[in-house]
Amino acid sequence: MKSRSKYVAMMALALTMVSCGDSDKDEPAPVPPVEPTMTSTRLNVTVLNYSPAPGQFVNEIPEYETGDTYESMNRKATESLCNGDMISLGAWGGSVTIKLPQSLPNVESKADFRVVGNAVYANDASNAIRIGSPEPGIVMVMRDENGNGVPDDIWYELRGNQHVNAIANYQVTYHRPTADATDNQYIAWSATNGDNGYINRTIEHQQDYFPMWLDAVETMTFTGRRLPDNGVFNTETNKFDLSCYDGYADSHPNNVEASCLDIDNAVNSAGVKVSLASIDFIKVYTGVLQANGPLGECSTEVAAIEQITYK
């Protein structure tokens, strides 16, 4: 009996060991967390105010046609952005104000949207110093707090990496060119702090640079934040090297994450961070006031607004 009891006990232990071994073997391996997949969708936006400063692509994208008005140019700009076609904001201060088709939510700690531009990296651009064809545009956002569907609430700037280096409350007036204006001194501009200069006319673009639908206007004045010049003349290549700024429109290629923008970076006029659950309006304006030789003036281009979503 004693021997039989010992045998039964040994068999039970063996079965227990096999059972435990099978359980360990059948238990699924830990699954690593899946990173969210980021996708972007072009939005059917409405342009409420297309107000470019003078520039080499103004009157070309979108194209001005005889008889066009402020209202018809807004419609053309709307059509362009909905189709993914480029519009130019001209020199510093030129802007476009956009109404979103519905409130765009703020995804916490993640990028929320992209302002599609036409920036590219140069072949020799490195991760340390990104150069190429950036023309940084400052991005403002607004929530429709009063629910009336018009942008009459408070604008907040998305703070980029040049925010602290920019000149706040900068104001520039552009003057319609005279009949005898030369290409090198085509459109004169003057700032309230005493700065002044010219928007040069390039060989490739010889059309009028002053918005032609504003035929009764002799001057245009813009106010905003002026970013530091991002163009440096390279004596070795005899070309301008344009540095990419982070947190701005048209400053990185559209296929890189650096081109995405985060509503979490919104700040008020005093530079204090604000919390926005969503936004309803976007305003983009050219942030750099610089002439880059034969490249012409820095002019932000916009082709679409894309919402970023995660799976």
C-alpha positions in Angstrom: 0.0 0.0 0.0 2.8 2.3 0.9 4.5 1.7 -2.5 1.2 2.2 -4.4 0.6 5.5 -2.6 4.1 6.7 -3.4 3.5 5.8 -7.1 0.2 7.7 -7.2 1.8 10.7 -5.6 4.7 10.6 -8.1 2.3 10.4 -11.1 0.2 13.3 -9.7 3.4 15.3 -9.5 4.4 14.4 -13.0 1.0 15.4 -14.3 1.2 18.6 -12.5 4.6 19.4 -13.9 3.4 18.5 -17.4 0.4 20.7 -17.0 2.4 23.6 -15.7 4.9 23.2 -18.6 2.1 23.2 -21.2 0.5 26.3 -19.6 3.8 28.2 -19.9 4.2 27.0 -23.4 0.7 28.0 -24.5 0.8 31.4 -22.9 1.1 34.1 -25.6 4.2 36.2 -25.7 3.8 39.8 -24.6 2.7 42.0 -27.4 4.7 45.3 -27.8 2.6 48.5 -27.8 1.6 49.5 -31.3 2.6 53.1 -32.2 -0.4 55.1 -33.5 -0.5 55.3 -37.3 -0.7 58.9 -38.4 -2.8 59.8 -41.5 -3.7 63.1 -43.0 -6.8 64.2 -44.8 -7.2 67.3 -46.9 -10.1 69.5 -45.7 -12.7 71.3 -47.8 -12.0 74.7 -46.3 -13.4 78.2 -47.1 -11.1 81.2 -47.6 -12.6 84.2 -45.8 -9.8 86.6 -46.5 -7.0 86.3 -49.1 -4.8 89.2 -48.6 -1.3 88.7 -50.1 1.5 91.3 -49.8 3.2 92.1 -53.1 5.3 89.3 -54.4 6.6 87.4 -57.5 3.7 84.9 -57.6 0.9 87.3 -56.7 -1.6 87.6 -59.5 -0.4 84.2 -60.8 -1.4 81.7 -58.1 -4.3 82.0 -58.0 -4.5 83.7 -61.4 -5.9 87.2 -61.6 -8.2 87.8 -64.5 -9.7 91.1 -65.7 -12.7 92.0 -63.6 -11.7 89.9 -60.6 -12.6 91.4 -57.2 -11.7 90.7 -53.6 -14.6 88.4 -53.4 -13.8 86.5 -56.6 -10.2 86.1 -55.5 -11.4 84.6 -52.2 -13.4 82.1 -54.2 -10.4 81.3 -56.4 -8.2 80.8 -53.3 -10.9 78.5 -51.8 -11.0 76.4 -54.9 -7.2 76.2 -55.0 -6.9 74.9 -51.4 -9.7 72.4 -51.8 -8.0 71.0 -54.9 -4.5 71.0 -53.4 -3.3 73.8 -55.6 -0.9 76.5 -54.4 -1.7 80.1 -53.5 1.0 82.6 -52.7 0.9 85.0 -49.7 3.5 87.3 -51.2 6.1 89.1 -49.0 6.1 89.5 -45.3 2.7 90.0 -43.7 0.7 88.7 -46.6 -2.0 86.3 -45.3 -4.9 84.0 -45.8 -7.7 83.4 -43.3 -9.4 80.0 -43.5 -12.6 78.6 -42.0 -12.5 74.9 -41.3 -15.5 72.7 -42.4 -15.9 71.6 -38.7 -14.1 72.1 -35.5 -10.7 70.5 -35.6 -10.0 68.7 -32.2 -6.8 69.1 -30.3 -5.2 65.6 -29.8 -3.3 65.9 -26.6 0.5 65.8 -27.0 0.3 65.0 -30.8 0.3 66.9 -34.0 -3.1 68.0 -35.2 -2.9 69.4 -38.7 -0.5 70.4 -41.5 -0.4 73.5 -43.7 0.7 72.0 -47.0 3.4 74.1 -48.6 6.1 73.5 -51.2 9.3 73.4 -49.1 11.9 70.9 -50.0 15.3 69.9 -48.5 18.5 70.5 -50.4 20.5 67.4 -51.4 23.2 68.3 -48.8 20.8 69.0 -46.0 21.6 67.2 -42.7 19.6 66.5 -39.6 21.6 69.1 -37.7 21.1 71.9 -40.2 18.1 71.7 -42.5 18.4 73.8 -45.6 16.4 73.9 -48.8 13.6 76.1 -50.0 11.7 76.9 -46.8 9.6 80.1 -46.7 8.3 80.0 -43.1 4.8 81.2 -42.5 3.5 82.1 -39.0 0.3 80.1 -38.1 -2.5 81.5 -36.0 -5.5 79.6 -34.7 -8.9 80.6 -33.3 -11.8 78.9 -31.7 -15.3 80.0 -32.5 -16.1 80.8 -28.9 -19.3 82.8 -29.7 -20.5 80.4 -32.3 -21.3 83.0 -34.9 -19.2 81.4 -37.7 -16.9 84.4 -38.3 -13.3 84.9 -37.0 -14.0 87.6 -34.4 -12.8 85.9 -31.3 -9.1 85.7 -30.2 -6.3 84.7 -32.4 -3.5 82.6 -30.9 -0.1 82.0 -32.4 1.4 78.6 -32.7 4.8 79.1 -31.0 7.6 78.0 -33.3 11.3 77.7 -32.5 12.0 81.3 -33.6 9.3 82.9 -31.5 11.6 84.4 -29.0 13.9 85.7 -31.7 11.2 87.4 -33.7 10.2 91.1 -33.6 6.7 91.5 -32.2 4.2 94.2 -33.4 6.2 94.8 -36.6 4.4 96.9 -39.1 5.3 97.3 -42.8 3.8 99.5 -45.6 4.2 98.5 -49.2 3.9 101.2 -51.9 2.5 100.6 -55.4 5.4 100.8 -57.9 5.7 103.9 -60.0 5.7 103.8 -63.8 9.5 104.2 -63.9 10.3 101.7 -61.1 13.2 99.3 -62.0 13.3 95.6 -61.3 16.0 96.1 -58.6 13.9 98.8 -56.8 10.4 97.7 -57.8 8.2 97.9 -54.8 9.3 100.1 -51.9 8.5 99.1 -48.3 9.0 100.9 -45.0 8.6 99.8 -41.4 7.5 101.9 -38.4 10.9 101.2 -36.7 12.8 102.8 -39.6 13.6 99.7 -41.6 13.1 100.1 -45.4 13.9 98.3 -48.6 12.5 97.0 -51.9 10.7 93.9 -53.2 12.7 93.2 -56.4 11.1 91.9 -59.6 12.7 88.7 -60.9 13.6 87.9 -64.5 11.2 84.9 -64.4 8.2 86.8 -63.1 7.6 90.1 -64.8 3.9 90.5 -64.1 2.5 93.1 -61.7 3.4 92.2 -58.1 0.9 94.4 -56.4 -2.5 92.7 -56.1 -4.3 93.8 -59.3 -7.8 93.5 -57.9 -6.9 96.3 -55.5 -6.7 98.9 -58.3 -7.7 101.8 -56.2 -5.1 101.1 -53.4 -1.8 102.8 -53.4 -0.4 101.3 -50.2 -0.8 98.1 -48.2 0.0 97.8 -44.5 0.6 94.6 -42.5 1.3 94.1 -38.8 2.6 91.0 -37.1 5.7 89.2 -35.9 8.8 89.3 -38.0 10.9 86.2 -37.9 14.7 86.4 -38.3 16.0 86.1 -41.8 16.5 82.5 -42.8 18.6 83.1 -45.9 22.4 83.3 -45.9 24.5 83.8 -49.0 26.9 81.0 -49.5 30.1 82.3 -51.2 31.3 78.8 -52.1 28.1 77.9 -54.1 27.2 81.5 -55.0 23.7 80.7 -53.8 21.4 81.4 -50.8 21.1 78.7 -48.2 17.7 78.9 -46.6 17.3 77.4 -43.1 14.2 75.5 -42.1 12.4 76.7 -39.0 10.3 74.4 -36.8 6.7 75.0 -36.0 5.8 77.0 -39.1 4.0 76.6 -42.4 5.9 75.9 -45.7 9.2 75.3 -43.8 9.6 71.5 -44.1 8.6 69.1 -46.8 5.0 67.8 -46.5 6.1 64.2 -46.2 8.1 64.7 -43.0 6.7 64.9 -39.5 8.3 68.3 -38.9 5.8 69.8 -41.2 2.9 68.9 -38.8 1.6 71.5 -36.3 0.4 71.0 -32.8 -2.5 73.1 -31.2 -0.8 72.5 -27.9 1.8 75.1 -28.9 -0.8 78.0 -29.0 0.2 81.1 -27.0 -1.6 84.4 -26.4 -0.3 87.8 -27.4 1.9 87.8 -24.2 3.5 84.5 -25.2 1.6 82.6 -22.5 0.5 79.1 -23.3 -3.2 78.6 -23.7 -5.4 75.4 -23.7 -7.7 75.0 -26.7 -9.9 71.9 -27.0 -10.4 72.6 -30.8 -10.0 75.3 -33.4 -12.3 76.6 -36.2 -10.2 79.1 -38.0 -6.6 79.2 -39.2 -4.6 82.2 -40.4 -1.2 81.9 -42.1 1.0 84.9 -43.0 4.5 85.2 -44.4 6.9 85.5 -41.5 10.3 86.4 -43.1 11.0 89.8 -44.7 14.0 89.1 -46.9 15.1 89.3 -50.5 17.2 86.3 -51.6 18.9 87.6 -54.8 17.6 85.9 -57.9 15.3 83.7 -55.8 13.2 86.8 -55.0 11.5 87.6 -51.8 10.6 85.1 -49.2 6.9 84.3 -49.8 5.0 81.6 -48.0 2.9 79.3 -50.2 -0.1 77.3 -49.1 -1.7 74.4 -51.0 -4.1 72.8 -48.4 -5.0 72.2 -44.8 -4.7 68.6 -43.7 -6.2 67.1 -40.5 -3.9 64.6 -38.8 -5.7 61.6 -37.3 -4.3 58.5 -35.5 -5.3 54.8 -35.6 
